[in-house]
Structure formats: structure tokens, C-alpha cells
Amino acid sequence: MRNNELLLTIYKMKDRQGCLVFQSNGKLKRIFNLIEVLHFVGEMKLHSVAIDTGAEQDCRHPYPLCCADGLERLLTCHFVREVVALELKVKQRVKFSWEGTAKEFKAAVDRMIAKLPRFF
């Protein structure tokens, strides 16, 4: 893993739930019991395609990560001047952030999809 490489991984959990893992720069954040796994994967793929075309993406409304525990987690994704920025907030506090190129973001999303468990 390179220094600033983003790794997104989803692991299978019970009842068609998933564990979403964000990893970069040696920092790791796990989100357990994600209940809308395919919806999240679809949103990330749409963002990567839009960003890959050069369209500026500035999500005014963060993407809510719905989990069985009911705790609010929000993911924001911005793309301005060739830089993609992801930020994960839990209870309004930043728990994970990453900045990189559009190519790095697209590669992370494509790796996540390629490794996605077949049970979804």
C-alpha cells in the first residue's frame, strides 16, 4: 500500500449487512452493520464515473451511511481542481479523511467492487 493510497473494503456480516472499511496512511476506520451496501457501492461508482469525466462534484448533502445501530454517519465527497476529498463524520466529528487524485479514487472504488462479496 502506497503512502496515501485509499483502500475501501466491504466484508460480509449477518443478515445481508456489511462492514465497510476505510484505510489510508495507516489509519483505519470500520463501520459495522451497514444495511444499504449496494446503494453505497452504486453511489461511489456514480461519483467515480462523474469525477473521471472531469465533472466537478461538490456534494452539498452528505451521503448517510445507514447502519443497524442507528448512529448517524455521514460521508462527503468533493472534487475540485483535480483533487478528490472524502470525509467521514460520526456525531459531527471527523473520524476519517482522505485527499487524492481522481485516478486514485476511481482505482479504490473499482477495487472495492471487484472484491465485493457475492452474497449481495
C-alpha positions as CSV (number, residue, x, y, z in Angstrom):
1,M,0.0,0.0,0.0
2,R,1.4,3.4,-1.0
3,N,1.6,6.2,1.5
4,N,-1.7,8.0,0.5
5,E,-3.5,5.1,-1.2
6,L,-7.2,4.8,-0.3
7,L,-8.5,1.3,0.3
8,L,-12.2,0.7,0.5
9,T,-13.3,-2.8,1.5
10,I,-16.7,-4.4,2.4
11,Y,-16.9,-7.6,4.4
12,K,-20.0,-9.8,4.7
13,M,-21.8,-9.8,8.0
14,K,-25.1,-11.4,9.1
15,D,-28.5,-10.6,7.6
16,R,-27.0,-9.1,4.4
17,Q,-25.3,-6.4,6.3
18,G,-21.7,-5.4,5.7
19,C,-18.6,-4.0,7.4
20,L,-17.3,-1.0,5.5
21,V,-13.5,-0.3,6.0
22,F,-11.8,2.9,5.0
23,Q,-8.0,2.8,5.1
24,S,-5.3,5.3,4.2
25,N,-1.9,6.4,5.6
26,G,-2.0,3.7,8.2
27,K,-5.4,5.0,9.6
28,L,-8.3,2.5,9.6
29,K,-12.0,3.2,10.2
30,R,-14.6,0.4,10.3
31,I,-18.3,0.8,10.0
32,F,-20.2,-2.3,11.2
33,N,-23.7,-3.4,10.2
34,L,-24.0,-1.2,7.1
35,I,-27.5,-2.1,5.9
36,E,-27.6,-0.4,2.4
37,V,-24.5,-1.9,1.0
38,L,-25.4,-2.0,-2.7
39,H,-26.8,1.6,-2.5
40,F,-23.5,2.8,-1.1
41,V,-21.5,0.9,-3.8
42,G,-23.7,2.3,-6.5
43,E,-23.3,5.9,-5.2
44,M,-19.5,5.5,-5.1
45,K,-19.4,4.1,-8.6
46,L,-21.5,7.0,-9.9
47,H,-19.2,9.5,-8.2
48,S,-16.1,7.8,-9.6
49,V,-17.6,7.9,-13.2
50,A,-18.6,11.6,-12.8
51,I,-15.2,12.5,-11.4
52,D,-13.4,10.5,-14.1
53,T,-15.1,12.6,-16.8
54,G,-13.8,15.8,-15.1
55,A,-17.1,17.0,-13.7
56,E,-16.7,18.9,-10.5
57,Q,-18.5,17.2,-7.7
58,D,-19.4,19.1,-4.6
59,C,-21.9,17.2,-2.6
60,R,-23.9,19.7,-0.6
61,H,-25.8,16.9,1.1
62,P,-23.5,14.3,2.7
63,Y,-24.3,10.7,2.0
64,P,-25.8,9.0,5.1
65,L,-24.4,5.6,5.9
66,C,-27.3,3.6,7.3
67,C,-26.4,1.1,10.0
68,A,-28.3,-1.2,12.2
69,D,-27.2,0.6,15.3
70,G,-28.9,3.8,14.3
71,L,-25.9,6.0,14.8
72,E,-25.7,8.8,12.2
73,R,-22.6,8.6,10.0
74,L,-22.2,11.0,7.0
75,L,-19.8,10.7,4.1
76,T,-18.9,13.7,2.0
77,C,-17.1,13.6,-1.3
78,H,-15.7,16.7,-3.1
79,F,-13.9,17.0,-6.4
80,V,-12.4,20.4,-7.1
81,R,-9.3,21.2,-9.3
82,E,-8.2,17.6,-9.8
83,V,-8.4,16.7,-6.0
84,V,-10.9,14.3,-4.5
85,A,-11.6,14.7,-0.8
86,L,-13.6,12.2,1.3
87,E,-14.6,12.9,4.8
88,L,-16.4,10.6,7.2
89,K,-18.2,12.2,10.2
90,V,-19.7,10.5,13.2
91,K,-21.7,12.7,15.5
92,Q,-20.5,15.8,13.6
93,R,-16.8,14.9,14.3
94,V,-14.4,13.9,11.5
95,K,-13.4,10.3,12.0
96,F,-11.6,9.7,8.7
97,S,-10.5,11.9,5.8
98,W,-8.6,11.4,2.6
99,E,-7.4,13.5,-0.3
100,G,-6.1,12.2,-3.6
101,T,-6.4,12.3,-7.4
102,A,-9.4,11.2,-9.4
103,K,-7.4,8.3,-10.7
104,E,-6.7,7.1,-7.1
105,F,-10.3,7.4,-6.1
106,K,-11.5,5.5,-9.2
107,A,-9.0,2.7,-8.5
108,A,-10.2,2.4,-4.9
109,V,-13.8,2.2,-5.9
110,D,-13.1,-0.3,-8.7
111,R,-11.0,-2.5,-6.2
112,M,-13.9,-2.4,-3.7
113,I,-16.4,-3.5,-6.3
114,A,-14.1,-6.3,-7.6
115,K,-13.7,-7.7,-4.1
116,L,-17.4,-7.2,-3.1
117,P,-18.7,-10.5,-1.7
118,R,-21.1,-12.3,-4.0
119,F,-23.9,-12.5,-1.4
120,F,-25.2,-9.0,-2.1
